[in-house]
Amino acid sequence: LSGELAAAEYIPEKVKKAEKKLEENPFDLDAWSILIREAQNQPIDKARKTYERLVTQFPSSGRFWKLFIEAEIKAKNYDKVEKLFQRCLMKVLHIDLWKCYLSYVRETKGKLPSYKEKMAQAYDFALDKIGMEIMSYQIWVDYINFLKGVEAVGSYAENQRITAVRRVYQRGCVNPMINIEQLWRDYSKYEEGINVHLAKKMIEDRSRDYMNARRVAKEYETVMKGLDRNAPSVPPQNSPQEAQQVEMWKKYIQWEKSNPLRTEDQTLITKRVMFAYEQCLLVLGHHPDVWYEAAQYLEQSSKLLAEKGDMNNSKLFSDEAANIYERAIGTLLKKNMLLYFSFADYEESRMKYEKVHGIYNKLLAIEDIDPTLVYIQYMKFARRAEGIKSGRTIFKKAREDLRTRHHVYVTAALMEYYCSKDKSVAFKIFELGLKKYGDIPEYILAYIDYLSHLNEDNNTRVLFERVLTSGSLSPEKSGEIWARFLAFESNIGDLASILKVERRRFTAFKDEYEGKETALLVDRYKFMDLYPCSTSELKALGYKVCICIQGISCCSSRFTCADIFKLLLICL
């Protein structure tokens, strides 16, 4: 018994290595391949945990869901199979997964009295969801053959069957897909077998739409060529191969947006474009831009239909846009602020303010995020939609959140200044923040900028003195403050005050500036990117060019003005 137990607990070395790799990178596909092969060689009761981990890590992978389901089908665990289909089928529009579903219904429901109805419902359901797929030909044919095989007793039942078969043929023959030509030939023969004289007219009536669909099918095949549609969705890798796939997916979506069918049915155009987005999201679900563009497209389609008077479909697409955002932040991109913010803006545009509050609070409830930017956007929304008092309420909430950083105080102060036109309230907020963030140069500089904007020389000078003599700022953090103090005095002070600040600055950085007094003189005369010496002279003086781009301070004697300009271009 102990030997059997040891055998049951034995873990191959390659599996241990794979597990270690997954600890470092949960999206390591090579490591997952090893675990999948191991699971496929195990009884399902033992392998189920691995499969669950797999579909949890890759919830949009039709291939992985199909592996899991097939393992359960093999063990005849039909209750579990149906629960798995319920979990994935509507969310994962993957052709092989849907074929697996139809095969399962066909093989397991055949003896039920209601089999014919259930099977027909399953086919209708599949064609509604995945009938636009370029590889869906087999589903169309299987459905037609199923309908042809349904027993029909009496002329009424026979006519019902003919009508049902004809309906599916006619839908399929105007649906761009590979093998559409074969479906058309089969349809022609079918009509001729019923009534030769009537067949000619029916085929002529539909010939133009078929030719159009056949033309589009060829384009469709070309635009899909090279797409890796079975690739599991992983976070952006920024590799050349990924960039190529992204470009190809976007090319396919753009092709659908160009309305290749040349139809005037905006609802059909939108459905085809959204099917393309759904296919793309199975592979690029970790790319926020795809989710955003899909929601934007639905919003635009909704407005277009509203202009045409189709209010029902307009509302449908409008709600579907919100659903796209919900899916994104509820699954693969639970912490993506960009999508939360764009979702909030979308609901704000629909005047659904309670919903917007819910979106921001959902994001703030995630413990391991930096909520600073969230509070800033939340405050801006509250002020826009509900007034300054609502914005203040959010600011109060932000102050009480220990994770929040200094930016919130800057935002709140500027909101009061620009929106309430109240300098005193803004001043109080900056002062309140100074008590908490007096050791953060970026906050102090924001406060200085505000006072400079007000043209309050005395208050600005007092602030410089306070922060530079308080002892809260370490010397290495005070360099930019001293530089700004010198620039301030150069602009509005007299020569004596300029020299005084220079001496104090030299004392503060004596070790660094000893023997480089002339380098300090440059700061007295420079203006923006204009310097009183050539680049080579600056280097000889040991002068450090300091630039600050998007919050990143870069100080180096190696920077030339041309270098700075190039860096600015890159950042902008």
C-alpha positions as CSV (number, residue, x, y, z in Angstrom):
1,L,0.0,0.0,0.0
2,S,2.8,2.4,0.9
3,G,4.4,1.6,-2.5
4,E,1.1,2.5,-4.3
5,L,0.9,5.7,-2.3
6,A,4.4,6.7,-3.2
7,A,3.7,6.0,-6.8
8,A,0.5,8.1,-6.6
9,E,2.5,11.0,-5.1
10,Y,5.4,10.7,-7.4
11,I,6.0,13.9,-9.4
12,P,8.3,13.7,-12.5
13,E,11.3,16.0,-12.4
14,K,10.2,17.8,-15.6
15,V,6.8,18.7,-13.9
16,K,8.6,20.1,-10.9
17,K,10.8,22.3,-13.2
18,A,7.7,23.4,-15.1
19,E,5.9,24.3,-11.8
20,K,9.0,26.4,-10.8
21,K,8.9,28.2,-14.1
22,L,5.2,29.0,-13.7
23,E,5.9,30.5,-10.2
24,E,8.2,33.0,-12.0
25,N,5.9,33.5,-15.0
26,P,2.3,32.1,-14.8
27,F,2.1,32.6,-18.6
28,D,5.0,30.4,-19.6
29,L,3.5,28.4,-22.4
30,D,6.3,25.8,-22.6
31,A,5.9,25.0,-18.9
32,W,2.1,24.7,-19.4
33,S,2.7,22.3,-22.4
34,I,4.5,20.0,-20.0
35,L,1.7,20.1,-17.5
36,I,-0.9,19.5,-20.2
37,R,0.9,16.4,-21.5
38,E,1.2,15.1,-18.0
39,A,-2.6,15.7,-17.3
40,Q,-3.5,13.9,-20.6
41,N,-1.8,10.8,-19.3
42,Q,-3.6,10.9,-15.9
43,P,-7.1,9.9,-14.9
44,I,-9.4,12.9,-15.0
45,D,-9.9,12.9,-11.2
46,K,-6.2,13.5,-10.8
47,A,-5.8,15.8,-13.8
48,R,-8.9,18.0,-13.2
49,K,-7.0,20.3,-10.9
50,T,-4.4,21.0,-13.7
51,Y,-7.1,21.6,-16.2
52,E,-8.9,24.0,-13.8
53,R,-5.7,26.0,-13.3
54,L,-5.2,26.0,-17.1
55,V,-8.6,27.5,-18.0
56,T,-8.4,29.9,-15.0
57,Q,-5.1,31.2,-16.4
58,F,-6.3,31.2,-20.0
59,P,-10.1,31.7,-19.8
60,S,-10.4,32.8,-23.4
61,S,-8.5,29.8,-24.9
62,G,-11.0,27.6,-26.8
63,R,-8.2,25.0,-27.3
64,F,-7.6,24.6,-23.6
65,W,-11.4,24.5,-22.7
66,K,-11.8,21.8,-25.4
67,L,-9.0,19.7,-23.9
68,F,-10.6,19.9,-20.4
69,I,-14.1,19.1,-21.8
70,E,-12.8,16.2,-23.9
71,A,-11.1,14.7,-20.9
72,E,-14.4,14.8,-18.9
73,I,-16.4,13.4,-21.9
74,K,-13.9,10.5,-22.1
75,A,-14.7,9.7,-18.5
76,K,-18.5,10.1,-19.2
77,N,-18.8,12.9,-16.6
78,Y,-21.6,14.5,-18.5
79,D,-22.8,16.7,-15.6
80,K,-19.4,18.2,-15.4
81,V,-19.2,18.5,-19.2
82,E,-22.4,20.6,-19.3
83,K,-21.2,22.8,-16.4
84,L,-18.0,23.4,-18.3
85,F,-19.9,24.3,-21.5
86,Q,-22.0,26.8,-19.5
87,R,-18.9,28.4,-18.2
88,C,-17.2,28.9,-21.5
89,L,-19.4,28.6,-24.6
90,M,-20.9,32.1,-24.6
91,K,-17.6,33.8,-23.8
92,V,-15.3,31.8,-26.1
93,L,-16.4,31.9,-29.7
94,H,-13.9,29.4,-30.9
95,I,-15.0,27.2,-33.8
96,D,-13.5,23.9,-32.6
97,L,-15.0,24.4,-29.1
98,W,-18.4,24.9,-30.7
99,K,-18.0,21.9,-32.9
100,C,-17.2,19.9,-29.8
101,Y,-20.4,21.2,-28.2
102,L,-22.5,20.1,-31.2
103,S,-20.8,16.7,-31.3
104,Y,-21.5,16.3,-27.6
105,V,-25.2,17.1,-27.9
106,R,-25.5,14.8,-31.0
107,E,-23.9,11.9,-29.2
108,T,-25.4,12.2,-25.7
109,K,-28.9,13.4,-26.4
110,G,-29.8,11.0,-29.2
111,K,-32.1,8.8,-27.1
112,L,-34.1,11.6,-25.5
113,P,-37.7,12.1,-26.8
114,S,-36.9,15.8,-27.3
115,Y,-33.7,15.1,-29.2
116,K,-34.8,16.6,-32.5
117,E,-35.8,19.9,-30.9
118,K,-32.7,20.0,-28.7
119,M,-30.4,19.3,-31.7
120,A,-32.1,21.9,-33.9
121,Q,-31.9,24.5,-31.0
122,A,-28.2,23.7,-30.6
123,Y,-27.5,24.2,-34.3
124,D,-29.5,27.4,-34.4
125,F,-27.7,28.6,-31.3
126,A,-24.3,27.7,-32.9
127,L,-25.0,29.4,-36.2
128,D,-26.3,32.5,-34.4
129,K,-23.1,32.8,-32.4
130,I,-20.4,31.4,-34.7
131,G,-22.0,31.2,-38.1
132,M,-19.9,34.1,-39.4
133,E,-16.7,32.1,-38.8
134,I,-14.8,31.5,-42.0
135,M,-14.4,27.8,-41.1
136,S,-18.1,27.3,-40.2
137,Y,-19.0,25.4,-43.4
138,Q,-19.2,22.0,-41.7
139,I,-21.7,23.3,-39.1
140,W,-24.0,24.5,-41.8
141,V,-23.7,21.2,-43.7
142,D,-24.3,19.1,-40.6
143,Y,-27.4,21.2,-39.7
144,I,-28.8,20.7,-43.2
145,N,-28.1,17.0,-43.2
146,F,-29.7,16.7,-39.7
147,L,-32.8,18.5,-41.0
148,K,-33.0,16.3,-44.1
149,G,-32.8,13.2,-41.8
150,V,-35.7,14.3,-39.6
151,E,-38.7,12.0,-40.2
152,A,-41.6,13.8,-41.8
153,V,-45.0,12.0,-41.9
154,G,-47.6,13.6,-44.2
155,S,-47.5,16.5,-46.7
156,Y,-47.6,19.2,-44.0
157,A,-44.6,17.8,-42.1
158,E,-42.8,17.3,-45.4
159,N,-43.4,21.0,-46.3
160,Q,-42.2,22.0,-42.9
161,R,-39.0,20.1,-43.4
162,I,-38.4,21.5,-46.9
163,T,-38.9,25.0,-45.5
164,A,-36.5,24.4,-42.6
165,V,-33.8,23.0,-45.0
166,R,-34.3,25.8,-47.5
167,R,-34.0,28.4,-44.8
168,V,-30.6,27.1,-43.6
169,Y,-29.3,26.7,-47.2
170,Q,-30.4,30.3,-48.1
171,R,-28.7,31.7,-44.9
172,G,-25.5,29.8,-45.6
173,C,-25.3,30.7,-49.3
174,V,-25.0,34.4,-48.5
175,N,-22.6,33.9,-45.6
176,P,-18.9,34.4,-46.6
177,M,-16.9,31.2,-45.7
178,I,-14.6,28.6,-47.2
179,N,-16.5,26.1,-49.3
180,I,-19.4,28.4,-50.0
181,E,-19.3,27.2,-53.6
182,Q,-20.0,23.6,-52.6
183,L,-22.9,24.8,-50.4
184,W,-24.4,26.7,-53.4
185,R,-24.1,23.7,-55.6
186,D,-25.8,21.5,-53.0
187,Y,-28.5,24.1,-52.6
188,S,-29.1,24.2,-56.4
189,K,-29.4,20.5,-56.6
190,Y,-31.7,20.4,-53.6
191,E,-34.1,23.0,-55.2
192,E,-34.0,21.1,-58.5
193,G,-34.9,17.9,-56.7
194,I,-38.0,19.5,-55.3
195,N,-39.3,21.4,-58.3
196,V,-37.2,22.1,-61.4
197,H,-39.4,25.0,-62.7
198,L,-39.5,26.7,-59.3
199,A,-35.8,26.0,-58.6
200,K,-34.7,28.2,-61.6
201,K,-36.4,31.3,-60.2
202,M,-35.3,30.7,-56.6
203,I,-31.7,30.2,-57.7
204,E,-31.8,33.3,-59.9
205,D,-33.2,35.4,-57.1
206,R,-30.4,34.5,-54.8
207,S,-27.6,34.2,-57.3
208,R,-26.5,37.9,-56.9
209,D,-26.2,37.7,-53.1
210,Y,-24.3,34.4,-53.4
211,M,-21.8,35.9,-55.9
212,N,-21.3,38.8,-53.5
213,A,-20.7,36.4,-50.6
214,R,-18.4,34.3,-52.7
215,R,-16.3,37.4,-53.6
216,V,-16.1,38.4,-49.9
217,A,-15.2,34.8,-48.9
218,K,-12.1,35.0,-51.0
219,E,-11.1,38.3,-49.5
220,Y,-11.9,36.9,-46.0
221,E,-9.6,33.9,-46.6
222,T,-6.8,36.2,-47.7
223,V,-7.1,38.6,-44.7
224,M,-7.2,35.7,-42.2
225,K,-4.1,34.0,-43.7
226,G,-1.2,33.9,-41.2
227,L,-3.3,34.6,-38.1
228,D,-2.4,32.3,-35.1
229,R,-5.9,31.9,-33.9
230,N,-5.1,29.1,-31.4
231,A,-2.6,31.2,-29.5
232,P,-3.5,31.6,-25.8
233,S,-4.0,35.2,-24.6
234,V,-0.9,36.4,-22.7
235,P,0.1,39.9,-21.5
236,P,1.9,42.0,-24.2
237,Q,5.3,40.6,-24.9
238,N,6.4,43.4,-27.2
239,S,8.1,40.9,-29.5
240,P,8.4,41.3,-33.3
241,Q,6.2,38.2,-33.8
242,E,3.5,39.6,-31.5
243,A,3.6,43.0,-33.2
244,Q,3.1,41.2,-36.6
245,Q,0.1,39.3,-35.2
246,V,-1.4,42.5,-33.7
247,E,-1.0,44.2,-37.0
248,M,-2.7,41.3,-38.9
249,W,-5.6,41.2,-36.4
250,K,-6.2,44.9,-36.8
251,K,-6.0,44.6,-40.5
252,Y,-8.8,41.9,-40.4
253,I,-11.0,44.1,-38.1
254,Q,-10.4,47.1,-40.4
255,W,-11.4,45.0,-43.4
256,E,-14.7,44.1,-41.7
257,K,-15.2,47.8,-40.9
258,S,-14.8,48.6,-44.6
259,N,-18.1,46.8,-45.2
260,P,-16.8,44.2,-47.8
261,L,-20.4,42.9,-48.3
262,R,-21.4,46.4,-49.4
263,T,-24.6,46.0,-47.4
264,E,-26.7,48.9,-46.1
265,D,-27.7,46.9,-43.1
266,Q,-25.8,48.7,-40.3
267,T,-26.8,46.0,-37.8
268,L,-25.2,43.3,-39.9
269,I,-22.1,45.4,-40.4
270,T,-21.8,45.9,-36.7
271,K,-22.4,42.2,-35.9
272,R,-19.6,41.2,-38.4
273,V,-17.2,43.7,-37.0
274,M,-17.9,42.7,-33.4
275,F,-17.4,39.0,-34.4
276,A,-14.0,40.0,-35.6
277,Y,-13.3,41.8,-32.3
278,E,-14.4,38.7,-30.4
279,Q,-12.1,36.5,-32.4
280,C,-9.2,38.9,-31.8
281,L,-9.9,39.1,-28.0
282,L,-9.6,35.3,-27.7
283,V,-5.9,35.9,-28.6
284,L,-5.2,39.5,-27.6
285,G,-7.4,39.7,-24.5
286,H,-4.6,41.3,-22.4
287,H,-4.3,44.2,-24.9
288,P,-6.5,47.1,-23.5
289,D,-6.6,48.9,-26.8
290,V,-8.6,46.0,-28.5
291,W,-11.3,46.2,-25.7
292,Y,-11.4,50.0,-25.9
293,E,-11.7,50.1,-29.7
294,A,-14.4,47.4,-29.6
295,A,-16.5,49.4,-27.1
296,Q,-15.9,52.6,-29.1
297,Y,-17.1,50.9,-32.3
298,L,-20.3,49.8,-30.6
299,E,-20.9,53.3,-29.3
300,Q,-20.5,54.8,-32.8
301,S,-22.8,52.2,-34.3
302,S,-25.4,52.9,-31.6
303,K,-25.3,56.6,-32.4
304,L,-25.6,55.8,-36.2
305,L,-28.6,53.6,-35.7
306,A,-30.2,56.2,-33.4
307,E,-29.8,58.8,-36.2
308,K,-31.6,56.3,-38.5
309,G,-34.4,55.9,-36.1
310,D,-33.6,52.3,-35.1
311,M,-33.8,52.9,-31.4
312,N,-34.1,49.2,-30.3
313,N,-30.8,48.2,-31.9
314,S,-29.2,51.5,-30.9
315,K,-29.9,50.7,-27.2
316,L,-28.8,47.1,-27.7
317,F,-25.4,48.2,-29.0
318,S,-25.1,51.0,-26.4
319,D,-25.6,48.4,-23.6
320,E,-23.3,46.0,-25.4
321,A,-20.5,48.6,-25.3
322,A,-20.9,48.8,-21.5
323,N,-20.8,45.0,-21.4
324,I,-17.5,45.0,-23.3
325,Y,-16.0,47.2,-20.6
326,E,-17.5,45.0,-17.9
327,R,-16.0,41.9,-19.4
328,A,-12.6,43.5,-19.7
329,I,-12.3,44.7,-16.1
330,G,-14.0,41.6,-14.8
331,T,-11.7,39.1,-16.4
332,L,-8.2,39.6,-17.9
333,L,-7.7,43.3,-17.1
334,K,-9.0,43.6,-13.6
335,K,-6.4,46.3,-12.7
336,N,-6.2,48.2,-15.9
337,M,-6.9,51.8,-15.0
338,L,-7.2,53.0,-18.6
339,L,-10.3,50.8,-19.2
340,Y,-11.9,51.7,-15.9
341,F,-11.5,55.4,-16.7
342,S,-12.8,55.0,-20.3
343,F,-15.7,52.9,-18.9
344,A,-16.5,55.6,-16.4
345,D,-16.4,58.3,-19.0
346,Y,-18.7,56.2,-21.2
347,E,-21.3,55.8,-18.5
348,E,-21.0,59.5,-17.6
349,S,-21.8,60.3,-21.2
350,R,-25.0,58.2,-20.7
351,M,-25.8,60.2,-17.5
352,K,-25.5,57.0,-15.4
353,Y,-23.7,58.7,-12.5
354,E,-24.4,56.0,-9.9
355,K,-22.8,53.5,-12.3
356,V,-19.7,55.7,-12.6
357,H,-19.4,55.8,-8.8
358,G,-19.6,52.0,-8.8
359,I,-16.8,51.7,-11.4
360,Y,-14.4,54.0,-9.4
361,N,-15.2,52.3,-6.1
362,K,-14.7,48.8,-7.7
363,L,-11.2,49.9,-8.7
364,L,-10.4,51.5,-5.3
365,A,-11.5,48.3,-3.6
366,I,-8.5,46.5,-5.1
367,E,-6.0,46.6,-2.3
368,D,-2.7,46.2,-4.1
369,I,-2.9,49.2,-6.4
370,D,-1.7,52.8,-6.2
371,P,-5.1,54.6,-6.0
372,T,-3.7,58.1,-6.5
373,L,-4.6,58.5,-10.2
374,V,-8.0,56.8,-9.5
375,Y,-8.8,59.4,-6.9
376,I,-7.7,62.2,-9.3
377,Q,-10.0,61.0,-12.1
378,Y,-12.8,60.3,-9.6
379,M,-12.5,63.9,-8.2
380,K,-12.6,65.3,-11.7
381,F,-15.7,63.3,-12.6
382,A,-17.5,64.2,-9.3
383,R,-16.8,67.9,-9.9
384,R,-18.0,67.8,-13.5
385,A,-21.1,65.8,-12.9
386,E,-22.2,66.8,-9.4
387,G,-20.4,70.0,-8.5
388,I,-17.5,71.1,-6.4
389,K,-18.9,69.7,-3.1
390,S,-18.9,66.2,-4.6
391,G,-15.3,66.7,-5.7
392,R,-14.4,67.7,-2.1
393,T,-16.1,64.6,-0.8
394,I,-13.9,62.4,-2.9
395,F,-10.8,64.4,-1.9
396,K,-11.7,63.7,1.8
397,K,-12.0,60.0,1.0
398,A,-8.6,60.2,-0.8
399,R,-6.9,61.8,2.3
400,E,-8.2,59.0,4.5
401,D,-6.7,56.4,2.2
402,L,-3.2,55.6,3.4
403,R,-2.1,54.5,-0.1
404,T,-2.7,57.9,-1.6
405,R,0.3,60.1,-2.7
406,H,0.9,63.8,-2.9
407,H,-0.6,64.3,-6.4
408,V,-4.2,64.2,-5.0
409,Y,-3.5,67.4,-2.9
410,V,-2.2,69.2,-6.0
411,T,-5.3,68.2,-8.0
412,A,-7.6,69.3,-5.2
413,A,-5.9,72.6,-4.8
414,L,-5.9,73.4,-8.5
415,M,-9.5,72.3,-8.8
416,E,-10.5,74.8,-6.1
417,Y,-8.4,77.5,-7.8
418,Y,-9.7,77.0,-11.4
419,C,-13.3,75.9,-10.6
420,S,-14.2,77.7,-7.4
421,K,-11.9,80.6,-8.2
422,D,-11.0,80.5,-4.5
423,K,-7.3,81.1,-3.9
424,S,-7.6,80.8,-0.1
425,V,-9.0,77.3,-0.2
426,A,-6.3,76.2,-2.7
427,F,-3.6,77.8,-0.5
428,K,-5.0,75.8,2.6
429,I,-4.9,72.5,0.7
430,F,-1.3,73.1,-0.5
431,E,-0.3,74.0,3.1
432,L,-2.1,70.8,4.4
433,G,-0.2,68.7,1.9
434,L,3.1,70.4,2.8
435,K,2.8,69.1,6.4
436,K,2.5,65.5,5.0
437,Y,4.8,65.7,1.9
438,G,7.4,68.3,2.9
439,D,10.1,65.9,2.0
440,I,8.9,65.4,-1.6
441,P,10.5,67.8,-4.1
442,E,7.8,67.2,-6.8
443,Y,5.1,68.4,-4.4
444,I,7.1,71.4,-3.3
445,L,7.7,72.4,-6.9
446,A,4.0,72.1,-7.7
447,Y,3.3,74.4,-4.8
448,I,6.0,76.8,-6.0
449,D,4.5,76.7,-9.6
450,Y,1.1,77.6,-8.2
451,L,2.4,80.6,-6.2
452,S,4.5,81.8,-9.1
453,H,1.3,81.6,-11.3
454,L,-0.4,83.9,-8.8
455,N,2.6,86.3,-9.0
456,E,2.8,86.4,-5.2
457,D,6.5,87.1,-4.8
458,N,6.6,87.3,-1.0
459,N,4.7,84.1,-0.4
460,T,6.8,82.3,-3.0
461,R,10.0,83.5,-1.3
462,V,8.7,82.5,2.1
463,L,7.9,79.0,0.8
464,F,11.4,78.6,-0.6
465,E,12.9,79.6,2.7
466,R,10.6,77.3,4.7
467,V,11.3,74.2,2.7
468,L,15.0,74.8,2.4
469,T,15.6,75.5,6.1
470,S,13.0,73.1,7.6
471,G,15.4,70.1,7.5
472,S,12.7,67.9,6.0
473,L,14.4,67.8,2.6
474,S,17.6,65.8,2.3
475,P,20.4,67.6,0.4
476,E,20.2,65.2,-2.5
477,K,16.5,66.0,-2.9
478,S,16.9,69.8,-2.6
479,G,19.0,70.4,-5.8
480,E,16.0,71.2,-8.1
481,I,14.5,73.5,-5.4
482,W,17.7,75.5,-5.1
483,A,17.9,75.8,-8.9
484,R,14.3,77.1,-9.0
485,F,15.0,79.5,-6.1
486,L,17.9,80.9,-8.1
487,A,15.8,81.2,-11.2
488,F,13.1,82.9,-9.2
489,E,15.5,85.5,-7.8
490,S,17.1,86.0,-11.3
491,N,13.7,86.9,-12.6
492,I,12.4,89.2,-9.9
493,G,15.1,89.9,-7.3
494,D,18.0,92.3,-7.2
495,L,21.7,91.3,-7.6
496,A,22.3,91.1,-3.9
497,S,19.5,88.5,-3.4
498,I,20.8,86.5,-6.4
499,L,24.3,86.4,-5.0
500,K,22.9,85.4,-1.6
501,V,21.0,82.4,-3.0
502,E,24.1,81.4,-5.0
503,R,26.3,81.4,-1.8
504,R,23.7,79.4,0.2
505,R,23.4,76.9,-2.6
506,F,27.2,76.6,-2.8
507,T,27.3,75.9,1.0
508,A,24.6,73.3,0.7
509,F,26.5,71.4,-2.0
510,K,30.0,72.3,-1.0
511,D,31.5,68.9,-1.6
512,E,30.0,68.7,-5.1
513,Y,30.7,72.3,-6.2
514,E,34.2,72.8,-4.6
515,G,36.5,74.1,-7.4
516,K,33.5,74.5,-9.8
517,E,32.3,77.9,-8.9
518,T,32.3,79.0,-12.5
519,A,29.9,76.2,-13.4
520,L,27.5,77.7,-10.8
521,L,27.7,81.0,-12.6
522,V,26.2,79.5,-15.7
523,D,22.9,79.0,-13.8
524,R,22.7,82.7,-13.1
525,Y,22.7,83.6,-16.8
526,K,21.0,80.7,-18.5
527,F,17.5,80.9,-19.8
528,M,15.4,77.9,-20.8
529,D,17.7,76.1,-23.3
530,L,20.0,79.1,-23.8
531,Y,23.4,79.0,-22.2
532,P,26.2,81.6,-21.9
533,C,28.8,79.0,-23.0
534,S,29.3,76.6,-25.9
535,T,28.6,72.9,-25.3
536,S,32.4,72.1,-25.2
537,E,32.9,74.9,-22.7
538,L,30.1,73.6,-20.5
539,K,31.7,70.2,-20.5
540,A,35.1,71.7,-19.6
541,L,33.5,73.6,-16.7
542,G,31.9,70.3,-15.4
543,Y,28.5,71.9,-15.8
544,K,25.5,69.5,-15.5
545,V,22.6,70.1,-17.8
546,C,19.5,69.4,-15.8
547,I,16.3,68.6,-17.6
548,C,13.0,67.3,-16.3
549,I,10.8,65.4,-18.7
550,Q,7.5,63.8,-17.5
551,G,8.6,63.8,-13.9
552,I,12.0,62.3,-14.7
553,S,15.0,64.5,-13.8
554,C,18.0,63.9,-16.0
555,C,21.3,65.6,-15.0
556,S,24.4,65.0,-17.0
557,S,27.4,66.9,-18.3
558,R,27.2,64.6,-21.3
559,F,23.9,66.1,-22.6
560,T,24.3,68.6,-25.4
561,C,21.4,70.9,-26.4
562,A,20.9,68.6,-29.4
563,D,20.7,65.6,-27.1
564,I,18.1,67.3,-25.0
565,F,16.0,68.1,-28.0
566,K,16.2,64.5,-29.3
567,L,15.1,63.3,-25.8
568,L,12.2,65.7,-25.7
569,L,11.1,64.5,-29.1
570,I,11.2,60.9,-27.9
571,C,9.2,61.7,-24.8
572,L,6.7,63.8,-26.6
